[in-house]
Amino acid sequence: MKTRMDECDVLVIGSGMGGVRAAIEARRAGLDALIVDKSILARASATIFAGSLVARRPPEYLVKKGLIEPGMEFDRPFDESFRYFVKGGARTGGSEYTANQRVSMTVACDMERRADELRDFGVKDIFSQMWLGPVGRKGRDIILPMVDYAKKIGVRSRQMTMITDFIRQGEDIIGAIGFDILRGEFVTLWSKAVVMATGSHGQIYERSYAPIRMTGDGYAMAYRAGAALSDMEMMGFDNWGIAEPGLPQYWLPPSLARLSGVLRNARGETFFMKYAQEHGIIGEGATLSLNDTFSKRYGRPFIELIPHLIKACQTEIMEGRGDGAAVFIDLTQVPEERMYLDHNGVWTLNILRGFDWKKRPIRIAPICMGDFKGGGVDIDEKGKTTTRGLFAAGDVAPGSSLLYALVTGVLAGRNAASRALHLQMPQVSSQTNDWIQHQQAQLETILQRTLQDGPEPKDIKNRIKSVMWRCGGPLRHEDSLREGIDSLTKVEEELASKVAASGSFRKLREAVEALNMVTVGQMVLSASLYRTESRGYNQRVDYPNRDDKNWLKKTIITREESKMKVRPEPVELVFISPEESRERKQ
């Protein structure tokens, strides 16, 4: 099989916010930067369908109506943003105080400058997309101008090129291998430094709102290359996934109308009101009025309610009080004008075409949100992973938000460039060449197999998704986690070694994604089994409480002697601890 070779100073894998920003930073340093994506540039990333970068201030008329709480404002002190990041965690790197505080502080200190800098890249409106502008445009008005700017300054790119593994020689990452889907050939890319910005892994679940290519490739490749991953159990869900027959499995965005709705079970009971009272989550000033938004109703910022909403909805379903695998959001009493006050409301109306929400409640159920998570390839405040020469940015690292991706993209790009400036192109050993040929031979074997030899990749993917939703979904238990690990082991042994691409490089991409999904699924289940508490997005029904005494730790996953190992690592409370946070609040 033909192999095409290329080399660059800084190789960037992935073209979302983190990847494009890293490439721009490397090119600004005068280096040859190459972006590689397994799809079309930017189109398969979480960035393009995400919300706005940030809202400087919500529109005043909404605040006066009492319909929205203030958003993340750059006018606030940076330490307030930092505390929000550490506590909320899953938005920026961890969950409920397991975040890397040095990274969180860096994001808090740097985010305003990096957001303002987007104007230099042709982004016209960096603050208001959450409220204003064309319906459903979301992140495209940020990332597409950035891609154009990167091309303009000389960043090279390769589209439709699937990277399958990093090349490790000794202690260093010196490039990557993969294949060009359109040309039908293998590729070997040599580099002085590699930035991975491959996104999250939301597609490992049956119910998922993540982009279809979000299969966790970067996690699996980093793991095989010897890098450490942290808090992989912190995979995010939301309770607003549509579960109506005949409607797409979309997510209802957080419009003012949705936040004014009432959750009901199949009996018509307002179950979350009861849950909030029983679990003591009602805050000061709560109105408990079903006419108010969730934040006013329960006296807590809405983002703090999300884990509780997921747990309450899934509990109703699991204990038989739902309508099959769903509960209901009742919008029938919400004034219609609220649907038109923000573009998320108008977008919701478009999603619900053909469904009369004014006459009957909508079936919803928890759904995996690909960009809600707190785990990933472990990095420091310079974007470095634990493997030399490999950097990470965006959702593949332990955080999730466009701000996080933007700042970590700068960190990874700058420090990858610093490394590349002081190195010569690596000299490749015969052992490394042998390894590359072996990896390509394995890919060629999959490519040449037909359906008579084994299953199609999509069948393996569906089996993985089913196992992960059943055993590692929003609520978890030791028995189901162990069942899931055993099931994925069988997938790996029985199916992954027989997967067939039938001569198609597009199916070969699917096959590699399926193999990566098995590995990532095992990470999520193993880390969740290891963490015997409930914290943030890791909700264990057999360990329902947060346990700071024993579990103020990260879970670290590494590959040792070809086996997956999980170990704890104490959180470095360098700036703030849960106790200090409570004292400050009092």
Buried (B, 14 or more C-beta within 10 A) or exposed (E): EEBBEBBBBBBBBBBBBBBBBBBBBBBBBEBBBBBBBBBEBBBBBBBBBBBBBBBBBBBEEBEEEEBBBEBBBBEEEBEEBBBBBBBBBBBBBBBBBBBBBBBBBBBBBBBBEBBEBBEEBBBEBBBBBBBEBEBBBBBBBBBBBBBEBBBEEEBBBBBBBBBBBBBBBEEBBBBBBBBBBEEBBBBBBBBBBBBBBBBBBBBBBBBBBBBEBBBBBBBBBBBBBBBBBBBBBBBBBBBBBBBBEEBEBBBBBBBBBBBBBBBBBBEEBEBBBEBBEEEEBBBEEBEEEEEBBBBBBBBBBBBBBBBBBBBBBBBBBBEEBBBEBBBBBBBEEBEEEBBEBBBBBBBBBEBBEEBEBEEEBBBBBBBBBBBBBBBBBBBBBBBBBBBBBBBBBBBBBBBBBBBBBBBBBBBBBBBBBEBBBEBEBBEBEEEBEEBBEEBBEEBBBBBEBEEEEBBBBEBBBBBBBEBBBEBBBBBBBBEBBEBBBEBBEEBBEEBBEEBBBBEBBEBBBBBBBBBBBBBBBBBBBBBBBBBEBBBBBBBBBEBEEBEBEEBBBBBBBBBEEEEBEBEBBEBEBEBBBBEEBEEEEE
